[in-house]
Amino acid sequence: MADGQESFSVPFEKLNGSNWEEWSRKLKAWLVAKGLWEATQGPPQQAAAGAAAAVAAAAQASQRKDPKALGAIVLSLEGSQLPLVEGLETAQEAYQALERVHHRTTAGAKIHTTRSLFELKLRPGDSIRQHVTKMLSVFNKLRLLQVNFTEELKVYILLSSLDKSYDNLCLTLESMNPADLTLQYVTGRLCDEEERRLREGRAGSG
């Protein structure tokens, strides 16, 4: 690659129609790192009297970045998604067009995602780390849909999704001060418990 030439090969999975939440988060982080995210938000608006010169300068900077931001968005799409941005000329237009199609905040989407959360159950032999990762992913999807659970409720939902082999650990956690039962603490205890079981399994088979 020639000096000064910038690569826009996206380092994450392209938008395919079913991964909007993950794609949009990673696209934003990547564009922010490239200094291009502001182009997706459109030209800056004048926020205060006497700021016209600053706003004009910011608008010019955003305009210069727009072709790169638009190109990056298009290159991060699977072929099936390209018709959604065909003919659009700015990064803001492209991002908003994709958002209108994929970012559902309807009652149906909220119900479907909430149901998927409560259907997540740890089965004997499943990886607790993978189970926790799945639950955290659904919590985040619900947050994007403006469905928010308190930290305390997230902990209770997670613990209620475990199989009976974790009953003793749950009893120990239930005896603690609820203020200490953060999601980070509980997930750490669960992962520690899984690691302990794996060590015992290796020792028993050795």
URNOR-V19108 format. One record per residue. N is the residue number from 0. RES is the residue in three letters. SS is DSSP state (~ for helix, > for strand, _ for the rest). BURIAL is 1 if it has 16 or more other C-alpha atoms within 10 Angstrom, else 0. D_FIRST is the distance of its C-alpha to the first C-alpha in Angstrom with 2 decimals. Layout:
N:RES:SS:BURIAL:D_FIRST / N:RES:SS:BURIAL:D_FIRST
This chain:
0:MET:_:0:0.00 / 1:ALA:_:0:3.79 / 2:ASP:_:0:6.57 / 3:GLY:_:0:8.51 / 4:GLN:_:0:6.54 / 5:GLU:_:0:8.20 / 6:SER:_:0:8.26 / 7:PHE:_:0:11.81 / 8:SER:_:0:12.48 / 9:VAL:_:0:15.91 / 10:PRO:_:0:17.08 / 11:PHE:_:0:20.63 / 12:GLU:_:0:22.91 / 13:LYS:_:1:22.88 / 14:LEU:>:1:26.09 / 15:ASN:_:0:28.47 / 16:GLY:_:0:31.77 / 17:SER:_:0:33.21 / 18:ASN:_:0:30.91 / 19:TRP:~:1:31.00 / 20:GLU:~:1:32.07 / 21:GLU:~:1:29.36 / 22:TRP:~:1:26.62 / 23:SER:~:1:27.75 / 24:ARG:~:0:27.91 / 25:LYS:~:1:24.43 / 26:LEU:~:1:22.98 / 27:LYS:~:0:24.85 / 28:ALA:~:0:23.75 / 29:TRP:~:1:20.06 / 30:LEU:~:1:20.48 / 31:VAL:~:0:22.58 / 32:ALA:~:0:19.97 / 33:LYS:~:0:17.49 / 34:GLY:_:0:20.42 / 35:LEU:_:1:20.84 / 36:TRP:~:1:23.99 / 37:GLU:~:1:26.40 / 38:ALA:~:1:25.23 / 39:THR:~:1:26.78 / 40:GLN:~:0:30.05 / 41:GLY:_:1:30.57 / 42:PRO:_:1:31.51 / 43:PRO:_:1:33.31 / 44:GLN:_:0:37.07 / 45:GLN:_:0:39.35 / 46:ALA:_:0:40.98 / 47:ALA:_:0:43.47 / 48:ALA:_:0:45.40 / 49:GLY:_:0:43.88 / 50:ALA:_:0:40.32 / 51:ALA:~:0:39.46 / 52:ALA:~:0:37.20 / 53:ALA:~:0:35.19 / 54:VAL:~:1:34.95 / 55:ALA:~:0:33.86 / 56:ALA:~:0:31.07 / 57:ALA:~:1:29.93 / 58:ALA:~:1:30.16 / 59:GLN:~:0:27.96 / 60:ALA:~:1:25.29 / 61:SER:~:1:25.58 / 62:GLN:~:1:25.40 / 63:ARG:~:0:22.10 / 64:LYS:~:1:20.63 / 65:ASP:~:1:22.32 / 66:PRO:~:1:19.90 / 67:LYS:~:1:17.11 / 68:ALA:~:1:19.82 / 69:LEU:~:1:21.20 / 70:GLY:~:0:17.98 / 71:ALA:~:1:17.46 / 72:ILE:~:1:21.09 / 73:VAL:~:1:20.96 / 74:LEU:~:1:18.01 / 75:SER:_:1:20.11 / 76:LEU:>:1:23.06 / 77:GLU:_:0:24.44 / 78:GLY:~:0:25.53 / 79:SER:~:0:29.09 / 80:GLN:~:1:28.28 / 81:LEU:~:1:26.54 / 82:PRO:~:0:29.95 / 83:LEU:~:0:30.73 / 84:VAL:_:1:28.18 / 85:GLU:_:0:28.37 / 86:GLY:_:0:29.22 / 87:LEU:_:0:28.68 / 88:GLU:_:0:27.04 / 89:THR:_:1:26.47 / 90:ALA:~:1:25.07 / 91:GLN:~:1:28.63 / 92:GLU:~:1:30.12 / 93:ALA:~:1:27.74 / 94:TYR:~:1:28.26 / 95:GLN:~:0:31.99 / 96:ALA:~:0:32.31 / 97:LEU:~:1:30.85 / 98:GLU:~:0:32.99 / 99:ARG:~:0:36.12 / 100:VAL:~:0:35.73 / 101:HIS:~:1:34.70 / 102:HIS:_:0:36.09 / 103:ARG:_:0:39.71 / 104:THR:_:0:42.22 / 105:THR:_:0:45.32 / 106:ALA:~:0:48.25 / 107:GLY:~:0:47.40 / 108:ALA:~:0:43.93 / 109:LYS:~:1:45.52 / 110:ILE:~:0:48.25 / 111:HIS:~:0:45.96 / 112:THR:~:1:43.66 / 113:THR:~:1:46.67 / 114:ARG:~:0:48.28 / 115:SER:~:0:45.22 / 116:LEU:~:1:45.44 / 117:PHE:~:0:49.08 / 118:GLU:~:0:48.57 / 119:LEU:_:1:46.23 / 120:LYS:_:1:48.47 / 121:LEU:_:1:47.81 / 122:ARG:_:0:49.38 / 123:PRO:_:0:50.64 / 124:GLY:_:0:47.90 / 125:ASP:_:0:45.04 / 126:SER:_:0:42.45 / 127:ILE:~:1:43.42 / 128:ARG:~:1:39.85 / 129:GLN:~:0:38.63 / 130:HIS:~:1:41.70 / 131:VAL:~:1:41.11 / 132:THR:~:0:37.47 / 133:LYS:~:0:38.69 / 134:MET:~:1:41.36 / 135:LEU:~:1:39.11 / 136:SER:~:0:36.76 / 137:VAL:~:1:39.78 / 138:PHE:~:1:41.06 / 139:ASN:~:1:37.80 / 140:LYS:~:1:37.97 / 141:LEU:~:1:41.53 / 142:ARG:~:0:40.55 / 143:LEU:~:0:38.14 / 144:LEU:_:1:41.15 / 145:GLN:_:0:43.26 / 146:VAL:_:0:45.31 / 147:ASN:_:0:45.60 / 148:PHE:_:0:47.46 / 149:THR:_:0:48.72 / 150:GLU:~:0:47.48 / 151:GLU:~:0:50.92 / 152:LEU:~:0:50.91 / 153:LYS:~:1:47.47 / 154:VAL:~:1:48.92 / 155:TYR:~:0:52.00 / 156:ILE:~:0:50.07 / 157:LEU:~:1:47.89 / 158:LEU:~:1:50.96 / 159:SER:~:1:52.89 / 160:SER:_:1:50.20 / 161:LEU:_:1:50.73 / 162:ASP:_:0:52.92 / 163:LYS:~:0:56.24 / 164:SER:~:0:54.91 / 165:TYR:~:1:53.60 / 166:ASP:~:0:57.01 / 167:ASN:~:0:57.94 / 168:LEU:~:0:54.76 / 169:CYS:~:1:55.30 / 170:LEU:~:0:58.86 / 171:THR:~:0:57.66 / 172:LEU:~:1:55.22 / 173:GLU:~:0:57.94 / 174:SER:_:0:60.13 / 175:MET:_:0:57.63 / 176:ASN:_:0:57.62 / 177:PRO:~:0:55.69 / 178:ALA:~:0:53.93 / 179:ASP:~:0:52.33 / 180:LEU:_:1:51.06 / 181:THR:_:0:47.59 / 182:LEU:~:1:45.03 / 183:GLN:~:0:42.93 / 184:TYR:~:0:46.02 / 185:VAL:~:1:47.19 / 186:THR:~:1:43.89 / 187:GLY:~:0:43.74 / 188:ARG:~:0:47.27 / 189:LEU:~:1:46.54 / 190:CYS:~:0:43.53 / 191:ASP:~:0:45.67 / 192:GLU:~:0:48.40 / 193:GLU:~:1:46.13 / 194:GLU:~:0:44.90 / 195:ARG:~:0:48.55 / 196:ARG:~:0:49.47 / 197:LEU:~:0:46.68 / 198:ARG:~:0:47.84 / 199:GLU:~:0:51.41 / 200:GLY:~:0:50.43 / 201:ARG:~:0:48.68 / 202:ALA:~:0:51.67 / 203:GLY:~:0:54.11 / 204:SER:~:0:52.45 / 205:GLY:_:0:52.11
